[in-house]
Amino acid sequence: MAMGNNLNRRPNSKFGQIPVQEGETYDVEIEGIGEKGDGIAKVKGYVIIVPNVKKGDKVKVKINAVRGKVSFGEVIGQAEPAQEGEEAQEAAEESDEDAEMDEDTDEEEVEEPDEEEK
């Protein structure tokens, strides 16, 4: 059985190809703050850890390292304003990601008793 040539592909089980590359820059919005105080941003659902930011910041980051499920970046400036079409697409992607995050956290939430049980 012959295997395909995937030497140039960076597989990642959830994303197929990793959507960021070391040395490249991306405009992102900081979606949250991690346990150690670093910002968390995403590009196509892929996590970027960014120090010295706060939630809601819109910044341009340079990717310094890609490590499997996450990458690490640094702020190099303010993000450029998105154009109208990009804003609608980003909003749709964010709502999809929020829905996925809600599904993940549902399992951790404590269920309240049904009214019949009270």
N, C-alpha and C positions, 0 to 999 in steps of 0.2 A: 504494500500500500504506500503510495507516494504522499508525502506531506507537502503542503503549500509553503511557499517562501514567505515567512513572516519575520524575517530578520530585522526589517526596518520598523516593525510595529511594536508599540509598547502596550501590551495587553493589560487590562484591568478588568476584573470580573464584572463590575457594575457598569463601567463606562465604555467598554471596548478599548478604544485608544484613549490615552490620557490627553485631555484637551489643553494642557499647558506644557511649555518647554522651558528648561533652564535658560536663563539669559533673555527671555522674551518679556515684554511688558504688557499689562492688561489693566483696563479700567474696571474697578470693582466697587461694590458697596459692602461695607462691613456689616454683616448680618447679626453678629453676636460676639460675645467675649468668652473665651475659654477659661478653664480652671486656673491657668497660670497667668491670666490677665492679657493674653494676646488676642488680637482680633481674628475673627473667622469670616472669610469671604468665600465665594464659590464662583467657578467658571463652569457652566454647563453641569452643575451639580458636584463638581470636583472641588474638594476643600483646599483652601490656601490659608496658612497661618501667617498673620501679619502683626508684628509687635508695634507698640506705640501708637495705637489708634483707639477710637471709641466707636460704639455701635452707631450706625447711621452715616459714618464718614464715607465720602465718595472719593476714592484715591486711585492714583496710578501706581501699580506695584511691579517691581521687577522680580521674577522668579529666580531665587538663588539655589534651590535644591528641590528635586522631585524624589519623593521617597514612598513608593507604593501608593497607598490610599490618600496621602496628603502631600502638599508641597509647602515650601517656606518662601516667603517673599519679603521685600522691604519697600517702604513707601518712597517713591521718587518724585511725587508731585500730586497735584489735584487731578481728578478724573475730568476728562473733557465732557461737556454736556452731550447727552444722547440725542439723536435725531428722533423724530416722531415715530417712525416705523420701528426703530430699535427699542424705544420705550415700551411699546405695546408687546413686542416679543419678549422682552425681559420680564415684564409684569406677568405674562402667561407662564414663563418658565418658573418664576418665583412662586406662583400659586401652586404649580405642580409639585415643587420641592416642599412647600409648606404642607401640602396634603400628605406627602410621603413621611415627613417628619412627624406629623400628627399621628399617623398610623404606627410609627415606631414607638411613640411615647404613650399610646393608649394602653399598652400592655403594663406599663409601670404605674399607671394611675390606680387608685383604690376605688373599687366599685362601691357605690352606695346601695343600701338595701332597697329592694322593690317596695312599693307602698303596701303590697299584700303582706310583707314580712313584718311591718311595723306594728 
